[in-house]
Amino acid sequence: MSEIRFDGRVAIITGAGGGLGKTYALMLAKRGAKVVVNDLGGKPDGTGASTSMADTTVKEIQEAGGEAVANYDSVSTSEGGKKITQCALDHFGRVDIVINNAGVLRDKTFAKLTPEELEIVLDVHLKGAFFVTQPAFAAMKENGYGRIVLTASAAGIFGNFGQTNYGAAKMGLVGLANVLALEGAKNNIKCNVIAPIAKTRMTEQLLGPLADAVMPEHVTPLVTYLVSEGCTLSRECFSVGGGRFARIFVGLTPGWFAGKGKVASAEDVRDHIDQIRNPEGYIIPDSIVQDMQALGAALKG
């Protein structure tokens, strides 16, 4: 099989000054991509800023013979997102790949969470992905090509104690990806989601003894494939970490149908809840259309 290459492709990678993002930047550059290394250089909680992290990644890429440019704009504003895409256009003339990886943590139990701790996490993770991807998406549409990866988390998809803000933002990214995949289809723009388990500045203290078994480099192969030209997958979600790769999906059970024209009672729901929850015979809808079709089929008998 031929090697996956990115010659002539331009990639924007947020949070690429360290951790997961840095491994993506180094790998794509090694395989021929021109890379915009975005990193605000702040602490894991989002405070502070520094140019050193992005500069270090760019230096490593250049010393290895690759092409890269540093960008220090914040993903959390519309203006910042536009500047990141413009940086790619100004230096390399196009945008082919966006990997949304930037993140912050402000963990706290729900009862104690402040509005500020909610807002900064939503701003960086959910709004940040929106603000960076929207101008890049426009450039991709013009070229009829694009590959987008959003970084979700099992904390949102499955839940994790003390991370309501983070979990809500991360699950929001799954919804964003679902729609981007549909809207980008006619322009050959693919959008997928990863839920990585990896040791980074943000997660090292949370992972405990598992940390050394889940290095960022274990995630890089999947992301590299997902942003390649040969990847035709879109609207997919994957758990990845420590050498394990697994698909995550939302399924729809056959459920229980009360009957055409009948309004079920609460007692009816109670009495049929096991049938409603039974996963046997589930489908994986590719859009809201299949959910509506399932209802239509039930109404037709």
C-alpha positions as CSV (number, residue, x, y, z in Angstrom):
1,M,0.0,0.0,0.0
2,S,1.2,3.5,-0.7
3,E,2.3,5.9,2.0
4,I,-0.2,8.5,3.1
5,R,1.1,11.9,2.0
6,F,0.1,15.5,2.2
7,D,2.2,17.2,-0.4
8,G,0.6,20.4,-1.5
9,R,-1.9,20.4,1.3
10,V,-2.2,23.1,4.0
11,A,-3.3,22.2,7.5
12,I,-4.4,24.4,10.4
13,I,-3.9,22.7,13.8
14,T,-5.0,24.5,16.9
15,G,-3.3,23.9,20.3
16,A,-0.3,22.6,18.3
17,G,2.3,23.9,20.7
18,G,2.3,20.8,22.8
19,G,0.6,17.5,23.5
20,L,-1.7,16.0,20.9
21,G,-1.6,19.0,18.6
22,K,2.1,19.0,18.4
23,T,2.3,15.4,17.4
24,Y,-0.3,16.1,14.6
25,A,1.8,19.0,13.3
26,L,5.0,17.1,13.3
27,M,3.5,14.1,11.5
28,L,1.6,16.0,8.8
29,A,4.7,18.2,8.1
30,K,6.8,15.1,7.9
31,R,4.4,13.8,5.3
32,G,4.5,16.9,3.2
33,A,1.9,19.3,4.6
34,K,2.4,23.0,5.2
35,V,1.2,23.6,8.7
36,V,-0.2,26.6,10.6
37,V,0.8,25.9,14.2
38,N,-1.8,27.8,16.3
39,D,-1.2,28.0,20.1
40,L,-2.1,30.8,22.5
41,G,0.6,29.5,24.8
42,G,-1.5,29.7,27.9
43,K,-1.8,27.4,30.9
44,P,-4.2,24.4,31.0
45,D,-6.8,26.5,32.7
46,G,-6.7,29.1,29.8
47,T,-4.9,31.8,31.7
48,G,-1.8,33.5,30.4
49,A,-0.2,33.6,26.9
50,S,3.1,33.0,25.3
51,T,4.6,32.6,21.8
52,S,7.2,30.1,22.8
53,M,5.1,26.9,22.4
54,A,4.0,27.5,18.8
55,D,7.5,28.8,18.0
56,T,9.1,25.6,19.3
57,T,6.8,23.4,17.2
58,V,7.5,25.5,14.1
59,K,11.3,25.3,14.7
60,E,11.2,21.5,15.0
61,I,9.2,21.3,11.8
62,Q,11.6,23.6,9.9
63,E,14.7,21.9,11.3
64,A,13.3,18.6,9.9
65,G,12.9,20.2,6.5
66,G,9.2,21.0,6.6
67,E,7.2,24.1,6.2
68,A,5.2,25.8,9.0
69,V,4.2,29.1,10.4
70,A,3.3,30.0,14.0
71,N,0.0,31.7,14.9
72,Y,-0.9,33.0,18.4
73,D,-4.5,34.1,17.9
74,S,-7.2,32.9,20.3
75,V,-9.7,30.4,19.0
76,S,-12.4,31.7,21.4
77,T,-13.4,34.7,19.3
78,S,-14.8,35.1,15.8
79,E,-12.0,37.6,15.0
80,G,-9.4,35.1,16.2
81,G,-10.8,32.3,14.1
82,K,-10.8,34.4,11.0
83,K,-7.2,35.5,11.6
84,I,-6.1,31.9,11.9
85,T,-7.6,31.0,8.5
86,Q,-6.2,34.2,7.0
87,C,-2.8,33.2,8.3
88,A,-3.0,30.0,6.2
89,L,-4.2,31.9,3.2
90,D,-1.6,34.6,3.4
91,H,1.4,32.2,3.8
92,F,0.3,29.2,1.8
93,G,-2.7,30.2,-0.3
94,R,-5.2,27.7,0.7
95,V,-6.7,25.6,3.5
96,D,-7.3,21.8,3.1
97,I,-7.2,20.5,6.7
98,V,-8.4,21.8,10.1
99,I,-7.7,19.9,13.3
100,N,-9.5,21.5,16.2
101,N,-7.5,20.5,19.2
102,A,-7.2,23.6,21.5
103,G,-8.7,23.2,24.9
104,V,-8.8,24.3,28.5
105,L,-10.0,22.7,31.8
106,R,-12.0,24.3,34.6
107,D,-13.2,21.2,36.4
108,K,-15.7,21.6,39.3
109,T,-18.8,19.9,40.4
110,F,-22.1,21.2,38.9
111,A,-23.4,22.7,42.2
112,K,-20.2,24.8,42.6
113,L,-19.6,25.7,38.9
114,T,-19.5,29.5,38.2
115,P,-20.8,31.1,35.0
116,E,-17.3,32.2,34.2
117,E,-16.0,28.6,34.5
118,L,-18.8,27.5,32.1
119,E,-18.2,30.2,29.6
120,I,-14.4,29.9,29.2
121,V,-14.7,26.1,28.5
122,L,-17.6,26.6,26.0
123,D,-15.7,29.5,24.4
124,V,-12.5,27.5,23.7
125,H,-13.9,24.1,22.9
126,L,-17.3,24.6,21.3
127,K,-17.2,28.1,20.0
128,G,-13.5,27.8,19.3
129,A,-14.1,25.0,16.9
130,F,-17.0,26.9,15.3
131,F,-15.0,30.1,14.9
132,V,-11.9,28.4,13.4
133,T,-13.8,26.0,11.2
134,Q,-16.3,28.5,9.7
135,P,-13.9,30.6,7.6
136,A,-11.8,27.6,6.8
137,F,-14.9,25.8,5.6
138,A,-15.6,28.7,3.2
139,A,-12.1,28.3,1.7
140,M,-12.6,24.6,1.4
141,K,-15.8,25.0,-0.4
142,E,-14.1,27.2,-3.0
143,N,-11.5,24.4,-3.6
144,G,-14.0,21.5,-3.5
145,Y,-12.0,19.7,-0.9
146,G,-11.5,19.6,2.9
147,R,-10.8,17.4,5.9
148,I,-11.9,18.4,9.4
149,V,-11.4,16.7,12.7
150,L,-13.0,17.9,15.9
151,T,-11.8,16.8,19.3
152,A,-14.6,15.6,21.6
153,S,-14.2,13.5,24.8
154,A,-15.6,10.5,26.6
155,A,-16.4,13.0,29.3
156,G,-19.2,14.4,27.1
157,I,-20.2,11.3,25.2
158,F,-20.3,9.0,28.3
159,G,-20.1,11.4,31.2
160,N,-17.4,12.2,33.9
161,F,-17.9,13.4,37.4
162,G,-17.0,17.1,37.9
163,Q,-16.9,18.0,34.2
164,T,-20.3,19.4,33.3
165,N,-18.9,22.4,31.5
166,Y,-16.3,20.3,29.6
167,G,-18.7,17.4,28.9
168,A,-21.4,19.8,27.5
169,A,-18.8,21.5,25.2
170,K,-17.4,18.2,24.0
171,M,-20.8,16.6,23.2
172,G,-21.7,19.8,21.4
173,L,-18.8,19.2,19.1
174,V,-20.4,15.9,18.0
175,G,-23.5,17.8,17.0
176,L,-21.4,20.3,15.1
177,A,-19.6,17.6,13.3
178,N,-22.8,15.8,12.3
179,V,-24.1,18.9,10.5
180,L,-20.8,19.9,9.0
181,A,-20.5,16.5,7.5
182,L,-23.9,16.8,5.8
183,E,-23.3,20.4,4.6
184,G,-19.8,19.6,3.3
185,A,-20.7,16.5,1.4
186,K,-21.3,18.0,-2.0
187,N,-17.9,19.8,-1.8
188,N,-15.9,16.8,-0.8
189,I,-15.5,18.1,2.8
190,K,-15.3,15.3,5.4
191,C,-15.8,16.0,9.1
192,N,-15.1,13.4,11.8
193,V,-14.7,13.4,15.6
194,I,-12.2,11.8,17.9
195,A,-12.5,11.2,21.7
196,P,-8.9,10.7,22.7
197,I,-7.4,9.3,25.8
198,A,-3.9,10.7,26.1
199,K,-1.4,12.1,28.5
200,T,-1.1,15.9,28.0
201,R,-0.6,18.9,30.2
202,M,-4.4,19.0,30.7
203,T,-4.9,15.4,31.5
204,E,-1.8,14.1,33.2
205,Q,-3.0,14.7,36.7
206,L,-6.4,13.1,35.9
207,L,-5.1,9.9,34.4
208,G,-3.0,8.6,37.3
209,P,-1.2,5.3,36.6
210,L,-2.8,5.1,33.2
211,A,-0.9,8.2,31.9
212,D,2.3,6.5,30.7
213,A,0.3,4.0,28.7
214,V,-1.6,6.6,26.7
215,M,0.9,8.8,25.0
216,P,-0.2,11.4,22.4
217,E,1.6,9.5,19.7
218,H,-1.0,6.7,20.0
219,V,-3.7,9.1,18.7
220,T,-1.7,10.6,15.8
221,P,-2.2,7.7,13.3
222,L,-6.0,7.9,13.4
223,V,-6.0,11.7,13.0
224,T,-3.4,11.4,10.2
225,Y,-5.7,9.0,8.3
226,L,-8.9,11.0,8.9
227,V,-7.4,14.1,7.3
228,S,-6.0,12.3,4.4
229,E,-7.3,12.5,0.8
230,G,-7.9,8.7,0.8
231,C,-10.3,8.9,3.8
232,T,-13.9,8.9,2.6
233,L,-15.4,8.6,6.0
234,S,-17.5,11.4,7.3
235,R,-19.7,12.0,10.4
236,E,-17.9,9.3,12.3
237,C,-16.7,9.3,15.9
238,F,-13.8,7.3,17.3
239,S,-12.4,6.5,20.8
240,V,-8.6,6.3,20.5
241,G,-5.8,5.9,23.0
242,G,-3.0,3.6,24.1
243,G,-3.1,1.7,20.8
244,R,-6.8,0.9,20.8
245,F,-9.1,2.3,18.1
246,A,-12.9,2.0,18.4
247,R,-16.0,3.4,16.8
248,I,-18.5,5.3,18.9
249,F,-22.0,5.8,17.5
250,V,-25.5,6.8,18.4
251,G,-28.1,4.2,17.6
252,L,-31.9,4.2,17.3
253,T,-33.9,1.3,18.6
254,P,-37.1,0.0,17.0
255,G,-38.8,1.2,20.1
256,W,-42.5,0.8,20.8
257,F,-45.3,2.4,18.8
258,A,-48.5,3.2,20.6
259,G,-50.6,3.1,17.5
260,K,-51.7,5.6,14.8
261,G,-53.8,8.4,16.3
262,K,-53.4,7.1,19.8
263,V,-52.0,9.3,22.6
264,A,-50.1,7.0,25.0
265,S,-50.5,7.4,28.7
266,A,-47.6,7.6,31.2
267,E,-48.6,4.1,32.3
268,D,-48.3,2.9,28.7
269,V,-44.8,4.2,28.6
270,R,-44.0,2.6,32.0
271,D,-45.4,-0.7,30.8
272,H,-43.4,-0.7,27.6
273,I,-40.2,0.9,28.8
274,D,-38.2,-2.3,28.4
275,Q,-39.3,-2.6,24.7
276,I,-38.5,1.1,24.2
277,R,-35.0,0.6,25.6
278,N,-34.2,-2.8,23.9
279,P,-31.3,-2.3,21.6
280,E,-32.0,-5.4,19.5
281,G,-32.5,-4.4,15.8
282,Y,-31.1,-0.9,16.2
283,I,-30.0,1.3,13.3
284,I,-27.4,4.0,13.1
285,P,-29.2,7.0,11.3
286,D,-27.0,9.0,8.9
287,S,-29.1,12.1,9.5
288,I,-32.4,13.2,11.1
289,V,-34.1,12.0,7.9
290,Q,-33.7,8.3,9.0
291,D,-35.2,9.1,12.4
292,M,-38.2,10.7,10.6
293,Q,-38.4,7.8,8.2
294,A,-38.6,5.3,11.1
295,L,-41.6,7.3,12.5
296,G,-43.2,7.4,9.1
297,A,-42.9,3.6,8.7
298,A,-44.5,3.1,12.1
299,L,-47.4,5.5,11.1
300,K,-47.9,3.5,7.9
301,G,-48.1,0.3,9.9
